[in-house]
Each structure stands twice: as structure tokens, then as C-alpha cells.
Amino acid sequence: MKSMRRAIALSAAIALAVPVAAWDATRGSAVGGPTTNLTILVPGSAGSGYDSLARETQQLLRTNGISGNVQVVNIPGASGTVGLKTLVEMSGRDNVVLTLGSAMIGGVEVTRSSTTLDDIRPIISATTDYPVFVLPENSPYSTTEEFLEAWAAAPEEHAIGGGALGNMDHISALALGQAIGIDPADVNYIAYSGGGEVLAALLSGTVAAGVSGYGEISDQLDAGRVTGIGMTAPERIDGVDLPTFAEQGIDIVMTNWRGFAAPPGISDDEHAVLVDMLEEVLTSPEWTEVVARQQWNEFVRTGDELDEFIDGEITRTGTLLEEVR
């Protein structure tokens, strides 16, 4: 776990070094309210899950006449916290929102960011997907039980490959290990920059198992290059032929959710307008088609229900990551 601790320290240093003003807040939708001009900040690069959510939403805001001019601005860096800090700097603006989710919560913890989700105003959650644990086709283990028994007996010898430290892949690996009796500090997790690298590590034998969102790994599952041993959903997902860990008697449910937040300093009325606009998108027939195409799951929450959900996610994520520091 020494390498993980070094990586966490490096992430924290990067967070402090990257300028928060990565995007000129005076540019973009500077005139009119959100129904006239709206900017969606993405705390990640083009093609990321946050980016896909932003661009699908942008399209429907436009085509359904909910907002006249919608632009997407990517602000990657420091596990999403550069985008988070940028939003906070735009306090009081009602025509800018940020995509965020479970990876943002982990990013705040990993980088020890002084800016947290307490500094912004959640608007609405939009989607979930659920991490899937897979074995390579040449794995010596043929069942979930066989792998988990071997992993529990020798966690250091069974590296788990997934996405960036602090994201839902990482948190799920820690939680699954904990559920079968492995101390989170003993989970040998190797972070990669994308699903392609995780697959290469699996096929080369660098890692014993991989974890990824179903949408990112479904093609490889269909091709038989990897075998799914469990999904962290509470119950089976329609159209997905994979067992959950819950149905296999393992107490783990991990939700990779995404949604939107507003800057601090806006009024309750301005916040309500943003809720209404995004809720109109996320409850439209067109959005149902988007969710199916992207292999997402609908997860619309607002108000106190959303706040309570986020608070619970922050507590769980913080507890798991604290044990590996």
C-alpha cells in the first residue's frame, strides 16, 4: 500500500499546484438567466462519464427549448477538484452548473481538497451505473467463490485494476475486500487512466481482476475476453446477464452516480429554476432513450432526499479511504 499512499500524496500536491482559474469565469453565458444562456462545467476530459452526461443534457436542453444557448466547458484536473473550485469561484451566478458524482467525492478525499461538496448547492442527480468485477479469460479461477477465497487468503498477491484513486472503481474494490474480511489497507489496488489500460493489465496478468463500469466493459464481456463475477447493484439490471454480489450473499452495494450542482450564493428561487429545467430533461421520453443508449440507469433525486444521499456517500467514502492512508 506504500505505492498507493505515494500516489495519494502526489494527487494532493497536484491539486494545490493547478490554478483554480482554469476557465475564465467572465466568458461564456454572461448575459441572461439559465433559460437564455447556460454553461455546464465538466470536471473531466472530453469523453469521460461527466462529459457524456453534460453533452447529452446540452442537446436536450437545446432541442426541447428549455434553454436557448448551452455550452459545455471541460475543466479537468486533480480528480475533479479543479472544476469544483472553479464553480465555487463563480458564486452567485445562476447560469452555470457543474456535473459531479461519486468520483468527485473520492477526489475531494484523495487530494485533501479544501473545497468540498459542502461549498456548492446540489441540484439533481441524474444517472447511475454499477461497477462490475471481471476476471481475464485465462484466470485460474472459474467462479466468484474461488476468486474471493484466494483474494481473501492473499490480498497482496491478487492486484485489482481499475480507474483513478478515489473513483468508484477504487472505492468498490476497497468495499468488496472489506465485505469478505480484507482490511482495506491490504487491498492491492492499481489505478489506470482508462478502461483500455485496465483490460491490457488483465490480459497480461498484471492484475488478477479488474473493476469497471458496465458500459465500459460490456463489449469485452460479450466477446468473452473477460468474465464477470459480480456487479455492485442492489438487484439485477434488466438486460444485463450478470449476477449481483448481493444475490451471492455478499453485502456490498456501490452506486456510481452522477448529477449536477450550482455555485454557492444563488437564491432559492434561482436554484428552483435550475431544478425545474434539469428535471424536465431527465423525465422526458428523449432522456429514456439516452439512458438506454448509454447503458445508464435513471437516478433522479432532488431536495432533502438528494442531500441525505450525498451525505451518506461522503461518510462511506471518507471512512474507506481513511483506512488506506
C-alpha positions as MATLAB code, in Angstrom:
seq = 'MKSMRRAIALSAAIALAVPVAAWDATRGSAVGGPTTNLTILVPGSAGSGYDSLARETQQLLRTNGISGNVQVVNIPGASGTVGLKTLVEMSGRDNVVLTLGSAMIGGVEVTRSSTTLDDIRPIISATTDYPVFVLPENSPYSTTEEFLEAWAAAPEEHAIGGGALGNMDHISALALGQAIGIDPADVNYIAYSGGGEVLAALLSGTVAAGVSGYGEISDQLDAGRVTGIGMTAPERIDGVDLPTFAEQGIDIVMTNWRGFAAPPGISDDEHAVLVDMLEEVLTSPEWTEVVARQQWNEFVRTGDELDEFIDGEITRTGTLLEEVR';
ca = [
       0.000    0.000    0.000;
       3.044    2.291    0.099;
       2.645    2.994   -3.630;
      -0.994    3.986   -3.055;
      -0.039    6.365   -0.279;
       2.600    7.966   -2.521;
       0.008    8.319   -5.292;
      -2.448    9.956   -2.905;
       0.215   12.399   -1.751;
       1.098   13.207   -5.369;
      -2.570   13.838   -6.200;
      -2.802   16.248   -3.285;
       0.276   18.120   -4.494;
      -1.164   18.402   -7.981;
      -4.421   19.768   -6.580;
      -2.503   22.561   -4.883;
      -0.363   23.285   -7.932;
      -3.078   23.502  -10.589;
      -4.540   27.009  -10.919;
      -8.174   27.102   -9.917;
      -8.959   29.748  -12.510;
      -8.641   27.183  -15.287;
     -11.518   28.797  -17.115;
     -12.242   32.492  -17.415;
     -15.456   32.915  -15.436;
     -16.159   36.181  -17.233;
     -16.594   34.372  -20.523;
     -19.457   32.176  -21.680;
     -23.048   32.659  -20.629;
     -22.654   36.095  -19.097;
     -25.992   37.568  -20.171;
     -29.459   36.408  -19.135;
     -30.629   33.670  -16.815;
     -30.254   29.931  -17.406;
     -33.240   29.707  -19.750;
     -31.358   32.092  -22.053;
     -27.743   31.042  -21.543;
     -26.372   28.118  -19.557;
     -22.825   26.831  -19.129;
     -22.197   23.268  -17.998;
     -18.775   22.801  -16.418;
     -17.270   19.322  -16.689;
     -14.595   18.412  -14.124;
     -13.027   15.942  -16.540;
     -11.830   15.496  -20.082;
     -13.849   15.015  -23.265;
     -15.302   11.528  -23.455;
     -15.457   10.985  -19.692;
     -18.650    9.948  -17.928;
     -19.144   13.510  -16.689;
     -18.638   14.804  -20.217;
     -21.135   12.369  -21.725;
     -23.755   13.416  -19.173;
     -23.117   17.096  -19.901;
     -23.331   16.771  -23.681;
     -26.435   14.598  -23.690;
     -28.089   17.126  -21.364;
     -26.883   20.026  -23.503;
     -28.535   18.505  -26.559;
     -31.925   18.037  -24.903;
     -31.888   21.462  -23.234;
     -31.490   22.910  -26.705;
     -33.789   20.697  -28.745;
     -36.597   20.792  -26.171;
     -36.415   24.573  -25.977;
     -35.541   24.629  -22.265;
     -32.502   26.883  -22.717;
     -31.549   28.917  -25.732;
     -27.772   28.725  -25.629;
     -25.990   25.909  -23.789;
     -22.250   25.394  -23.825;
     -20.059   22.723  -22.243;
     -16.649   23.652  -20.825;
     -14.177   20.952  -19.774;
     -12.016   21.703  -16.714;
     -10.089   18.511  -15.909;
      -7.522   18.186  -13.174;
      -6.822   16.976   -9.646;
      -9.535   14.289   -9.570;
     -12.244   16.804  -10.459;
     -11.441   19.322   -7.756;
     -10.198   21.977  -10.199;
     -13.685   22.089  -11.698;
     -15.204   22.115   -8.220;
     -13.089   25.094   -7.153;
     -13.933   26.898  -10.379;
     -17.639   26.561   -9.629;
     -17.156   27.959   -6.139;
     -15.285   30.956   -7.600;
     -18.428   31.700   -9.642;
     -20.531   32.290   -6.526;
     -23.877   33.933   -7.194;
     -24.150   33.002  -10.879;
     -27.389   31.245  -11.706;
     -26.466   30.328  -15.285;
     -23.667   27.845  -14.633;
     -23.822   24.270  -13.334;
     -21.262   21.537  -12.744;
     -21.506   17.813  -13.389;
     -20.459   15.837  -10.336;
     -20.886   12.460   -8.698;
     -19.277    9.706   -6.683;
     -15.861   10.255   -8.277;
     -15.938   13.880   -7.104;
     -16.469   12.746   -3.521;
     -13.475   10.445   -3.770;
     -11.430   13.150   -5.497;
     -12.012   15.565   -2.632;
     -10.817   12.918   -0.165;
      -7.791   11.782   -2.184;
      -6.495   15.300   -2.870;
      -7.469   16.552    0.606;
      -9.138   19.456   -1.142;
     -10.073   22.443    0.981;
     -13.063   22.891   -1.322;
     -15.746   20.243   -0.763;
     -19.315   19.493   -1.763;
     -20.408   21.482    1.290;
     -19.326   24.601   -0.621;
     -21.770   24.160   -3.517;
     -25.502   23.584   -3.988;
     -26.536   20.172   -5.348;
     -29.342   20.457   -7.898;
     -30.293   16.987   -9.045;
     -28.882   13.502   -9.511;
     -29.315   12.050  -12.966;
     -27.880    8.586  -13.540;
     -26.144    5.641  -12.015;
     -24.137    2.766  -13.251;
     -22.675   -0.019  -11.184;
     -19.109   -1.299  -11.105;
     -18.526   -4.812  -12.409;
     -15.678   -7.047  -11.266;
     -14.178   -9.201  -14.003;
     -11.551  -11.905  -14.419;
      -9.468  -12.449  -17.569;
     -10.418  -15.373  -19.755;
      -7.221  -17.204  -18.717;
      -7.819  -16.727  -14.988;
      -7.051  -19.723  -12.781;
     -10.374  -19.085  -11.018;
     -13.602  -20.242  -12.608;
     -16.131  -18.963  -10.073;
     -16.727  -15.921   -7.902;
     -16.269  -18.032   -4.778;
     -12.905  -19.374   -5.921;
     -11.519  -15.934   -6.655;
     -12.797  -14.313   -3.478;
     -11.401  -17.127   -1.320;
      -7.978  -16.782   -2.962;
      -8.072  -12.992   -2.717;
      -9.012  -13.071    0.964;
      -6.190  -15.520    1.695;
      -3.505  -13.486   -0.099;
      -4.670   -9.952   -0.976;
      -1.194   -8.639   -1.850;
      -0.798  -11.379   -4.454;
      -4.079  -10.508   -6.180;
      -3.868   -6.995   -7.601;
      -7.134   -5.330   -8.598;
      -7.008   -2.957  -11.566;
      -9.384   -0.040  -12.084;
      -9.715    3.691  -12.609;
      -8.220    6.617  -10.738;
      -7.671    6.624   -6.996;
     -10.790    7.794   -5.213;
     -13.223    6.977   -8.021;
     -15.954    4.376   -7.716;
     -13.778    1.563   -9.084;
     -11.313    2.159   -6.259;
     -13.976    2.572   -3.577;
     -15.751   -0.586   -4.761;
     -12.536   -2.612   -4.594;
     -11.975   -1.458   -1.013;
     -15.600   -2.164   -0.072;
     -15.665   -5.626   -1.652;
     -12.422   -6.514    0.064;
     -13.793   -5.317    3.379;
     -17.003   -7.313    2.844;
     -15.017  -10.565    2.609;
     -12.717   -9.777    5.529;
      -9.785   -7.972    3.888;
      -8.502   -4.872    5.650;
      -8.890   -2.001    3.124;
      -5.235   -1.088    3.772;
      -4.251   -4.521    2.409;
      -6.138   -4.228   -0.886;
      -3.544   -4.139   -3.669;
      -5.268   -1.673   -6.000;
      -3.565   -0.428   -9.167;
      -5.035    2.699  -10.766;
      -5.105    3.150  -14.545;
      -6.126    6.098  -16.687;
      -8.788    4.273  -18.693;
     -10.625    1.053  -19.432;
      -8.193    0.129  -22.213;
      -5.284    0.080  -19.783;
      -7.268   -1.984  -17.291;
      -8.057   -4.548  -19.997;
      -4.409   -4.727  -21.076;
      -3.354   -5.282  -17.458;
      -5.914   -8.057  -17.117;
      -4.901   -9.836  -20.288;
      -1.178   -9.568  -19.471;
      -1.636  -10.938  -15.970;
      -0.504   -7.716  -14.277;
      -3.715   -7.737  -12.245;
      -5.792  -10.692  -11.107;
      -9.128   -8.928  -11.513;
     -10.458   -5.680  -12.869;
     -13.283   -3.355  -11.932;
     -15.073   -1.007  -14.309;
     -18.461    0.447  -15.101;
     -20.622   -1.999  -17.045;
     -20.872    0.315  -20.047;
     -17.088    0.448  -20.357;
     -16.546   -3.316  -20.145;
     -19.702   -4.726  -21.789;
     -18.073   -5.244  -25.213;
     -15.283   -7.303  -23.648;
     -17.809   -9.322  -21.661;
     -19.787  -10.043  -24.825;
     -16.590  -11.041  -26.648;
     -15.604  -13.433  -23.871;
     -12.262  -11.743  -23.192;
     -13.276  -11.242  -19.576;
     -15.739  -12.975  -17.264;
     -17.991  -11.028  -14.921;
     -18.059  -12.339  -11.361;
     -20.359   -9.754   -9.859;
     -21.985   -6.338  -10.098;
     -22.404   -3.973   -7.169;
     -26.057   -3.187   -7.958;
     -28.745   -3.882   -5.341;
     -30.532   -6.192   -7.777;
     -30.066   -7.475  -11.308;
     -30.256   -4.855  -14.029;
     -32.737   -5.506  -16.831;
     -30.930   -6.667  -19.937;
     -27.629   -7.364  -18.124;
     -26.821  -11.042  -17.683;
     -24.611  -10.638  -14.628;
     -25.248  -11.637  -11.021;
     -25.008   -9.072   -8.272;
     -22.787   -9.637   -5.263;
     -25.879   -9.168   -3.085;
     -27.593  -12.182   -4.610;
     -24.407  -14.180   -3.980;
     -24.630  -13.399   -0.279;
     -22.004  -10.621   -0.204;
     -23.105   -7.425    1.474;
     -21.968   -4.763   -0.990;
     -23.959   -2.211   -2.995;
     -21.959    0.596   -4.626;
     -23.599    3.243   -6.780;
     -21.620    5.209   -9.341;
     -23.962    8.193   -9.563;
     -23.703   11.473  -11.479;
     -25.686   14.681  -11.371;
     -25.481   18.467  -11.306;
     -24.676   21.214   -8.813;
     -24.876   25.019   -8.769;
     -22.473   27.606   -7.334;
     -22.946   28.916   -3.817;
     -24.599   32.265   -3.360;
     -27.628   31.810   -5.622;
     -31.102   32.373   -4.227;
     -33.608   29.620   -3.503;
     -35.734   30.838   -6.418;
     -32.755   30.693   -8.785;
     -31.920   27.222   -7.521;
     -35.531   26.116   -8.092;
     -35.351   27.259  -11.726;
     -32.302   25.062  -12.308;
     -34.021   22.109  -10.623;
     -37.078   22.540  -12.854;
     -35.005   22.855  -16.037;
     -32.919   19.760  -15.418;
     -35.835   17.748  -14.084;
     -37.688   18.487  -17.324;
     -34.783   16.983  -19.265;
     -34.333   13.964  -17.007;
     -38.011   12.991  -17.035;
     -38.502   13.388  -20.799;
     -39.113   10.490  -23.217;
     -35.954   11.506  -25.064;
     -33.918   11.046  -21.898;
     -35.198    7.492  -21.532;
     -33.693    6.800  -24.952;
     -30.403    8.401  -23.909;
     -30.207    6.251  -20.783;
     -30.769    3.074  -22.803;
     -28.192    4.032  -25.428;
     -25.564    4.960  -22.868;
     -26.306    1.875  -20.726;
     -27.012    4.068  -17.706;
     -29.714    3.722  -15.069;
     -32.086    6.560  -14.215;
     -31.495    8.015  -10.763;
     -33.372   11.288  -10.291;
     -33.240   12.759   -6.788;
     -33.677   16.347   -5.603;
     -34.015   18.347   -2.385;
     -33.595   16.716    1.018;
     -33.533   13.229   -0.489;
     -30.525   14.141   -2.631;
     -28.754   15.940    0.220;
     -29.163   12.940    2.531;
     -27.931   10.568   -0.156;
     -24.809   12.668   -0.798;
     -24.086   12.963    2.931;
     -24.188    9.180    3.212;
     -21.861    8.752    0.238;
     -19.383   11.255    1.692;
     -19.317    9.411    5.018;
     -18.835    5.977    3.467;
     -16.166    7.116    1.003;
     -14.252    9.053    3.635;
     -14.257    6.106    6.012;
     -12.891    3.677    3.414;
     -10.187    5.995    2.112;
      -9.079    6.974    5.589;
      -8.188    3.355    6.232;
      -5.701    3.233    3.326;
      -3.850    6.456    4.140;
];
